Amino acid sequence: MRISEIEIHEFDYEVPRTGTVDGNWVYDPDSTLEPPGFVLTIRTADGTEGRYRGFSFTPPMIAQIRMVAEEHVLGRDPLARREIWQDCWRALRHTDRFGVGPIDVALWDLAGRHYGESVSTLLGGGRDSLPTYASTMFVDDNGGLDGPEAVADFAETCLDRGYGGFKFHGHPAVDPDLDVAICEALAERVGDRLDLMLDASSLYRTYADALAVGRALDDLGFFWYEDPFHDGGVSERAVRKLVAELDTPMLGLEHVRTGPYGTAGSLATEATDLVRASAHLDGGITGALKIAETAESFGVDVELLLGGPAHAHLMSALRNSNYFEHGLLNPESNWILNQGFEGEPEAIDGDGRMPVPDDPGLGVDIDWAFVERRRTGHTRIDG
């Protein structure tokens, strides 16, 4: 069995009542975003296929898939996932390696379909459903999540939906005092019923701001504090100092594209308490699994970035992971990451749990009618 063809269908999808501020998604009743997405299909000569549906960072992902397709993917045994991963990881060493993840996830899907087993089963997963938390869009000025009371109101709505945790992203204009006020409102309204998180998304420009917000989170008993520093968490000395100052666990490395190797360094220097990993951005299921197992060896939890079926299967096999992230949400948003799939593979039940698909591969089907209707490009690479 050899890989004979790689196909990419590009399309766009709609995020209604949503705009951007400095690239950050916020509620906007008068705007509709139409970001690009794609479906990568890896096909063998006998017709076995594996697919990945991408929803973010589409242009660099597609460019990098094209960079490695002919030399490092075509003609290979599709079941040799780790070998292909290593070759693509090295080939894209001068880039952010965004192209590795889609290829790897598609190969896991292909393997599951080949063996007639779910990816969760191939990974040795033991969970058939996952706890979820609600992850919001950024605080806005447009009548959505536009202040402490509005965010707290939405947290109560999410509690009623069954979510076990609630995370908000601060105002993109950078207002630490507002973020603290929102944290206080959340703690007062739902702090005894939801795990609460703040994702600063690398917005704070000074150590003083990051420290002040962190101390407020200590007083309020937050579950974690995520990526405060404007440098994206690259300065290990600064993060290490902040980690030592605070009691609230620091969740880091979302914006650092060094894979399991950089994760080991950050953990060894105590520059984070919890670790972010992403099958989309960190080298697929193989790369994220390497990160998770590196974290596990340090006795540290790993939290997966945003959704997708690859994360459902991966999390089912992880001991050291707390929640599946549902986002980005606002009071009037629908769950956008179901777009491009048949049905609603990431629907949660009344207890806030999401089932892990149990059909072969990733266990999801592409909505080809949707993809064709909104198609913006097409590439076929064959050997």
Salt bridges, closest charged atoms under 4 A:
GLU5 OE2 - ARG43 NH1 2.06
GLU5 OE1 - ARG380 NE 3.43
GLU7 OE2 - HIS9 NE2 3.67
GLU7 OE1 - ARG43 NH2 3.14
GLU7 OE2 - HIS378 NE2 2.61
GLU7 OE2 - ARG380 NH2 3.02
GLU10 OE2 - ARG66 NH2 3.62
ASP12 OD1 - ARG374 NE 2.85
GLU14 OE2 - ARG374 NH1 3.60
GLU34 OE2 - ARG374 NH2 3.56
GLU49 OE2 - ARG43 NE 2.56
GLU49 OE1 - ARG51 NH2 2.49
GLU71 OE2 - HIS72 NE2 3.96
GLU83 OE1 - ARG76 NH2 3.32
ASP87 OD2 - ARG76 NH2 2.90
ASP109 OD2 - ARG113 NE 3.06
ASP141 OD1 - HIS171 NE2 3.07
GLU149 OE1 - ARG189 NH1 2.90
ASP153 OD1 - ARG189 NH2 2.30
GLU156 OE1 - ARG189 NH2 3.23
GLU156 OE2 - ARG193 NH2 3.81
ASP192 OD1 - ARG193 NE 3.71
ASP199 OD2 - LYS167 NZ 3.31
ASP199 OD2 - HIS169 NE2 3.02
GLU226 OE1 - LYS167 NZ 3.09
GLU226 OE2 - ARG276 NE 2.95
GLU245 OE1 - ARG215 NH2 3.62
GLU254 OE2 - HIS255 NE2 3.51
GLU254 OE1 - ARG276 NE 3.76
ASP282 OD1 - ARG257 NH2 2.73
GLU296 OE2 - ARG319 NE 3.14
GLU325 OE2 - LYS167 NZ 3.00
GLU325 OE1 - ARG276 NH2 3.41
GLU332 OE1 - ARG17 NE 3.34
GLU372 OE2 - ARG375 NH1 3.50
